Amino acid sequence: MHKILDRCVGDITSLCREKAYS
């Protein structure tokens, strides 16, 4: 799941963080 967060960090960390955590 680290890759998803890293990849989202470039876009919307707020939105990606919720999706990755969910």
N, CA, C and O atoms as CSV, one atom per row, in Angstrom:
chain,resi,resn,atom,element,x,y,z
A,1,MET,N,N,0.843,-1.210,0.000
A,1,MET,CA,C,0.000,0.000,0.000
A,1,MET,C,C,0.872,1.251,0.000
A,1,MET,O,O,0.384,2.359,-0.221
A,2,HIS,N,N,2.141,1.067,0.245
A,2,HIS,CA,C,3.061,2.232,0.258
A,2,HIS,C,C,3.152,2.859,-1.126
A,2,HIS,O,O,3.266,4.077,-1.261
A,3,LYS,N,N,3.100,2.023,-2.143
A,3,LYS,CA,C,3.212,2.530,-3.528
A,3,LYS,C,C,2.022,3.441,-3.855
A,3,LYS,O,O,2.192,4.492,-4.474
A,4,ILE,N,N,0.848,3.043,-3.447
A,4,ILE,CA,C,-0.362,3.855,-3.739
A,4,ILE,C,C,-0.224,5.247,-3.114
A,4,ILE,O,O,-0.515,6.260,-3.750
A,5,LEU,N,N,0.220,5.274,-1.871
A,5,LEU,CA,C,0.355,6.565,-1.169
A,5,LEU,C,C,1.421,7.415,-1.869
A,5,LEU,O,O,1.241,8.612,-2.090
A,6,ASP,N,N,2.525,6.765,-2.207
A,6,ASP,CA,C,3.636,7.493,-2.865
A,6,ASP,C,C,3.169,8.066,-4.210
A,6,ASP,O,O,3.511,9.191,-4.573
A,7,ARG,N,N,2.421,7.309,-4.900
A,7,ARG,CA,C,1.972,7.727,-6.250
A,7,ARG,C,C,0.915,8.837,-6.088
A,7,ARG,O,O,0.889,9.783,-6.874
A,8,CYS,N,N,0.081,8.726,-5.110
A,8,CYS,CA,C,-0.966,9.753,-4.902
A,8,CYS,C,C,-0.351,11.041,-4.358
A,8,CYS,O,O,-0.876,12.129,-4.592
A,9,VAL,N,N,0.734,10.922,-3.652
A,9,VAL,CA,C,1.380,12.110,-3.057
A,9,VAL,C,C,1.547,13.203,-4.113
A,9,VAL,O,O,1.479,14.392,-3.800
A,10,GLY,N,N,1.760,12.801,-5.342
A,10,GLY,CA,C,1.966,13.797,-6.416
A,10,GLY,C,C,0.630,14.449,-6.793
A,10,GLY,O,O,0.604,15.586,-7.264
A,11,ASP,N,N,-0.451,13.745,-6.592
A,11,ASP,CA,C,-1.778,14.299,-6.971
A,11,ASP,C,C,-2.480,14.892,-5.757
A,11,ASP,O,O,-2.121,15.978,-5.303
A,12,ILE,N,N,-3.463,14.198,-5.237
A,12,ILE,CA,C,-4.200,14.722,-4.069
A,12,ILE,C,C,-3.985,13.807,-2.868
A,12,ILE,O,O,-4.691,12.813,-2.699
A,13,THR,N,N,-3.035,14.142,-2.065
A,13,THR,CA,C,-2.741,13.297,-0.886
A,13,THR,C,C,-3.983,13.130,-0.023
A,13,THR,O,O,-4.215,12.056,0.532
A,14,SER,N,N,-4.758,14.157,0.088
A,14,SER,CA,C,-5.967,14.097,0.939
A,14,SER,C,C,-6.937,13.025,0.421
A,14,SER,O,O,-7.423,12.191,1.185
A,15,LEU,N,N,-7.204,13.064,-0.867
A,15,LEU,CA,C,-8.161,12.108,-1.440
A,15,LEU,C,C,-7.549,10.704,-1.531
A,15,LEU,O,O,-8.208,9.705,-1.240
A,16,CYS,N,N,-6.296,10.651,-1.933
A,16,CYS,CA,C,-5.619,9.344,-2.082
A,16,CYS,C,C,-5.463,8.700,-0.702
A,16,CYS,O,O,-5.584,7.484,-0.557
A,17,ARG,N,N,-5.200,9.514,0.283
A,17,ARG,CA,C,-4.950,8.964,1.652
A,17,ARG,C,C,-6.221,8.264,2.149
A,17,ARG,O,O,-6.157,7.179,2.728
A,18,GLU,N,N,-7.341,8.881,1.922
A,18,GLU,CA,C,-8.594,8.262,2.379
A,18,GLU,C,C,-8.870,6.960,1.622
A,18,GLU,O,O,-9.311,5.976,2.214
A,19,LYS,N,N,-8.616,6.959,0.345
A,19,LYS,CA,C,-8.863,5.763,-0.489
A,19,LYS,C,C,-7.902,4.634,-0.075
A,19,LYS,O,O,-8.311,3.481,0.061
A,20,ALA,N,N,-6.658,4.972,0.116
A,20,ALA,CA,C,-5.651,3.960,0.476
A,20,ALA,C,C,-5.971,3.395,1.864
A,20,ALA,O,O,-5.837,2.193,2.095
A,21,TYR,N,N,-6.384,4.246,2.763
A,21,TYR,CA,C,-6.708,3.785,4.126
A,21,TYR,C,C,-7.976,2.937,4.115
A,21,TYR,O,O,-8.077,1.941,4.832
A,22,SER,N,N,-8.928,3.341,3.304
A,22,SER,CA,C,-10.201,2.598,3.213
A,22,SER,C,C,-9.872,1.218,2.686
A,22,SER,O,O,-10.769,0.392,2.517
